[in-house]
């Protein structure tokens, strides 16, 4: 069972270890050499850990000298310095290296993941509660044009100009592959939803850290296709487990198309067979989605598309940093 650290000191220690294993001390030979890149990475990890913004992180480091001492800072970095560091460190290339380093620290010498799971989740692109979005509707009372007094709401109709519902058709989408044994994130894909999951398996597998091998991969029906089975089994040597229920159901008496989809029909026929195959552990990915939203917040601070992608990759890296399989993780990081 995995735990997420609630100690900022331990998060700093692991973040520094991950940063030193991945990043150069300075991004450019002519840099001012005031802050190292691992130090800035640790500051940014604290920013996500405390669920604050750049100015809030600057204030925390200024008000709490212990945080500066743990990171090894002689002065507090400006919020603009943190913003520029985030844009540089959490691009797609550098973030994959940081994620791989954090994964190596969690798995230690284990390079074979017996059972992995994948799924996607949507995040909020603004600070509004789900209840507010659901219940938001203007026109509960409206003013009569003749008397100027409030009158009863006419309800949802084209004749009521005050009626409005909040419907968001676009949202930041985070797709993950995770290790079911440790809840560690193996690879990340960021995009804008709604978008079908069926097209996202290939880029997810392509971003797996070098040396990591998967035994079985449990996915929901959104990934169901014969091409995805062949991608997993023929190209990557992974035993794919996907319920063959995507699209319209087959007519009575007719078999599904595709060899592996027919195999999945037999594999998922009874609950005992599902359990024997390991598919009943697919819910672990839902636990990881919940851990990210509970620990790091369900909403993003960024507004532009590229910045939101960076922030989602950032959250995945900090999630791995917060995971402590045992105290040995902190000992190795320190």
C-alpha positions in Angstrom: 0.0 0.0 0.0 1.4 3.4 -0.9 1.2 6.5 1.2 1.6 10.2 0.3 3.9 12.2 2.4 2.4 15.1 4.4 5.8 16.4 5.4 7.2 19.3 3.4 10.8 18.4 4.6 10.5 15.0 3.0 9.0 16.3 -0.1 11.9 18.8 -0.4 14.4 16.0 0.2 12.9 13.7 -2.5 12.5 16.7 -4.9 16.1 17.6 -4.5 17.2 14.0 -5.2 15.1 13.8 -8.3 16.3 17.2 -9.5 20.0 16.4 -9.0 19.6 13.0 -10.8 18.0 14.7 -13.8 19.0 18.4 -14.1 22.2 20.3 -14.6 23.0 22.8 -11.8 22.5 25.7 -14.2 20.5 26.0 -17.4 23.1 28.1 -19.2 26.9 28.7 -18.7 26.2 32.5 -18.4 23.4 32.1 -15.9 23.6 34.3 -12.7 24.3 31.1 -10.7 22.2 32.3 -7.8 19.8 29.3 -7.7 20.4 25.8 -9.0 17.8 24.1 -11.1 17.3 21.3 -8.5 16.6 24.1 -5.9 14.1 25.8 -8.2 12.5 22.4 -8.8 12.1 21.8 -5.1 10.5 25.2 -4.7 8.1 24.4 -7.5 7.3 21.1 -5.9 6.4 22.9 -2.7 4.2 25.2 -4.7 2.0 22.2 -5.8 2.3 20.6 -2.4 0.8 23.7 -0.6 -1.6 24.3 -3.5 -0.6 27.9 -3.9 0.7 30.2 -6.7 4.1 31.7 -7.6 3.6 34.8 -5.3 2.3 32.5 -2.5 5.4 30.3 -2.8 7.7 33.4 -2.6 5.8 34.5 0.5 6.1 31.0 2.1 9.8 30.9 1.6 10.2 34.4 2.9 8.1 33.8 6.1 9.5 30.3 6.9 13.3 30.2 7.1 13.2 26.4 7.7 12.0 25.8 4.2 14.9 27.9 2.8 17.4 26.0 5.0 16.1 22.6 3.8 16.4 23.6 0.2 19.7 25.3 0.7 18.7 28.8 -0.4 20.7 31.8 0.5 17.9 34.1 -0.7 14.3 33.8 -1.8 13.7 33.5 -5.5 11.3 36.0 -7.1 7.9 34.8 -8.3 9.0 35.7 -11.9 12.1 33.4 -11.5 9.8 30.6 -10.4 7.5 31.2 -13.4 10.3 31.1 -15.9 11.7 27.9 -14.2 8.4 26.2 -14.5 8.1 26.9 -18.2 11.6 25.5 -18.7 11.4 22.4 -16.4 7.9 21.1 -17.2 8.0 21.0 -21.0 7.2 17.6 -22.5 10.9 16.5 -22.8 12.3 17.6 -19.4 9.1 16.5 -17.5 9.4 13.0 -18.8 13.0 12.8 -17.5 11.9 14.1 -14.1 9.0 11.6 -14.0 11.4 8.8 -14.9 13.8 9.8 -12.2 11.0 9.9 -9.6 9.8 6.5 -10.8 13.2 5.0 -10.5 13.4 6.3 -6.9 10.1 4.7 -6.0 10.6 1.3 -7.8 14.3 1.2 -6.6 15.7 -1.9 -8.4 12.4 -3.2 -9.6 12.1 -2.5 -13.4 9.3 -5.0 -14.2 5.8 -3.8 -13.5 3.6 -6.9 -13.1 0.3 -5.1 -13.4 -0.4 -1.6 -14.7 -3.6 0.3 -15.3 -4.6 3.2 -17.5 -7.3 5.8 -17.7 -8.0 9.5 -18.1 -9.6 12.1 -15.9 -10.7 15.7 -16.4 -9.6 18.6 -14.3 -11.2 22.0 -13.6 -9.9 25.0 -15.5 -11.3 27.5 -13.0 -11.9 27.7 -9.2 -15.6 26.8 -9.1 -17.2 24.1 -7.1 -19.1 21.3 -8.9 -22.2 22.1 -7.0 -22.1 25.7 -8.1 -21.6 24.8 -11.8 -24.5 22.3 -11.5 -26.9 24.7 -9.9 -25.9 27.9 -11.6 -29.0 29.4 -13.3 -30.0 33.0 -13.5 -33.6 33.9 -13.4 -34.8 32.4 -10.1 -36.7 35.6 -9.8 -37.1 38.3 -12.5 -38.5 41.8 -12.5 -41.9 42.4 -14.1 -41.5 44.9 -17.0 -44.8 46.7 -16.0 -44.7 46.9 -12.2 -41.0 46.6 -11.5 -41.6 44.0 -8.8 -40.1 40.4 -8.7 -42.2 37.8 -10.4 -42.0 34.0 -10.5 -39.4 32.4 -12.7 -40.8 31.1 -16.1 -38.3 28.2 -16.1 -36.2 26.9 -18.9 -37.6 28.4 -22.1 -36.5 30.5 -25.0 -38.8 33.3 -23.8 -36.9 33.7 -20.6 -33.8 35.7 -21.4 -32.5 35.5 -17.8 -32.3 31.7 -17.8 -28.7 30.4 -18.2 -27.0 27.1 -17.4 -23.2 26.6 -17.0 -22.1 24.0 -19.5 -18.4 23.5 -20.1 -17.6 21.6 -23.3 -13.8 21.8 -23.0 -11.6 20.8 -20.1 -8.0 19.8 -19.4 -7.6 16.1 -19.8 -5.0 14.0 -18.0 -4.3 10.4 -19.2 -2.1 8.1 -17.0 -0.5 4.7 -16.9 0.2 3.7 -13.3 1.8 0.8 -11.3 -1.0 -0.9 -9.4 1.3 -2.1 -6.7 2.7 1.3 -5.7 0.2 3.9 -7.3 3.3 5.5 -9.0 2.6 7.2 -12.3 4.5 5.6 -15.2 3.7 7.9 -18.0 1.5 11.0 -18.7 -0.3 12.4 -21.6 -2.0 15.8 -21.5 -4.7 17.0 -23.9 -8.0 18.9 -24.1 -11.2 17.0 -23.5 -13.6 15.7 -24.4 -11.6 13.3 -26.5 -11.8 9.6 -27.1 -9.4 7.4 -25.1 -9.0 4.9 -27.9 -6.4 7.1 -29.7 -4.2 7.8 -26.6 -2.8 4.4 -25.8 0.0 4.6 -28.5 1.5 7.9 -27.2 1.2 6.7 -23.6 3.2 3.6 -24.3 5.7 5.5 -26.4 6.6 7.7 -23.4 7.3 4.8 -21.0 10.7 5.4 -19.3 13.5 3.4 -20.7 14.0 0.0 -19.0 10.5 -0.2 -17.6 8.6 -3.3 -18.8 4.9 -4.0 -18.2 3.5 -7.5 -17.7 -0.2 -6.8 -17.9 -2.1 -3.6 -18.7 -5.7 -3.2 -17.6 -7.7 -0.6 -19.4 -11.4 0.3 -19.6 -13.7 -0.1 -22.6 -12.8 3.3 -23.9 -9.5 1.8 -25.2 -11.1 -1.2 -26.8 -10.0 -1.9 -30.3 -8.2 -4.7 -32.1 -5.4 -2.3 -33.1 -4.7 -1.4 -29.4 -4.5 -5.1 -28.5 -2.0 -5.7 -31.3 0.0 -2.6 -30.2 0.3 -3.9 -26.7 1.0 -7.6 -27.5 2.9 -7.5 -30.7 5.0 -4.3 -30.4 5.5 -4.0 -26.6 5.0 -7.6 -25.3 2.2 -6.6 -22.9 -0.8 -8.7 -22.1 -3.7 -6.3 -22.7 -6.9 -6.6 -20.7 -9.7 -4.5 -22.2 -13.4 -5.3 -22.0 -14.7 -5.8 -25.6 -17.7 -3.5 -25.2 -16.7 -0.4 -27.1 -19.2 0.7 -29.8 -22.5 -0.9 -30.7 -23.1 -4.4 -29.2 -22.8 -7.3 -31.6 -26.0 -8.7 -33.0 -27.3 -12.0 -31.3 -25.5 -15.0 -32.8 -22.6 -12.9 -34.3 -19.1 -12.9 -33.0 -17.0 -9.8 -32.5 -14.4 -8.9 -35.1 -10.8 -9.4 -34.2 -8.9 -12.3 -32.6 -8.0 -10.5 -29.4 -11.5 -9.0 -28.9 -12.9 -12.5 -29.1 -10.4 -13.7 -26.6 -11.5 -10.8 -24.2 -15.1 -12.0 -24.6 -14.1 -15.3 -23.1 -11.7 -13.7 -20.5 -14.4 -11.4 -19.1 -17.3 -13.9 -19.3 -17.5 -14.5 -15.5 -16.4 -12.5 -12.5 -14.0 -15.4 -11.5 -12.2 -15.1 -14.8 -12.0 -11.3 -14.5 -10.4 -11.7 -11.1 -8.0 -14.4 -12.2 -6.8 -12.2 -15.1 -6.1 -9.4 -12.7 -8.5 -7.0 -14.3 -10.4 -6.4 -11.0 -7.4 -4.3 -9.9 -8.0 -1.7 -12.6 -9.7 0.4 -9.9 -6.3 1.4 -8.7 -6.1 4.0 -11.4 -9.3 5.5 -10.1 -7.5 5.7 -6.7 -4.6 7.6 -8.2 -7.0 10.1 -9.9 -8.6 10.6 -6.6 -5.3 11.0 -4.8 -4.2 13.7 -7.3 -7.4 15.7 -6.9 -7.6 15.4 -3.1 -3.9 16.1 -2.4 -3.1 18.6 -5.1 -6.5 20.1 -5.9 -8.9 19.4 -8.8 -8.5 22.8 -10.5 -5.7 24.3 -12.5 -4.3 27.8 -12.0 -3.1 28.2 -15.6 -5.3 29.6 -18.3 -3.5 28.9 -21.6 -3.5 25.5 -23.2 0.2 25.0 -23.1 0.5 26.2 -19.5 -2.3 23.8 -18.4 -0.4 20.9 -20.0 2.7 21.9 -18.1 0.8 22.1 -14.8 -0.8 18.7 -15.3 2.7 17.1 -15.9 3.9 19.0 -12.9 1.1 17.5 -10.7 2.0 14.0 -11.9 5.7 14.5 -10.9 4.8 15.9 -7.5 2.4 13.0 -6.9 5.3 10.5 -7.4 7.5 12.6 -5.1 4.8 12.5 -2.4 4.5 8.7 -2.5 6.5 6.9 0.2 6.4 3.2 -0.1 8.5 2.9 3.0 10.9 5.1 5.0 13.7 3.7 2.8 12.6 6.0 0.0 13.3 9.1 2.2 16.6 7.5 3.4 17.7 7.0 -0.2 16.6 10.6 -1.1 18.4 12.1 1.8 
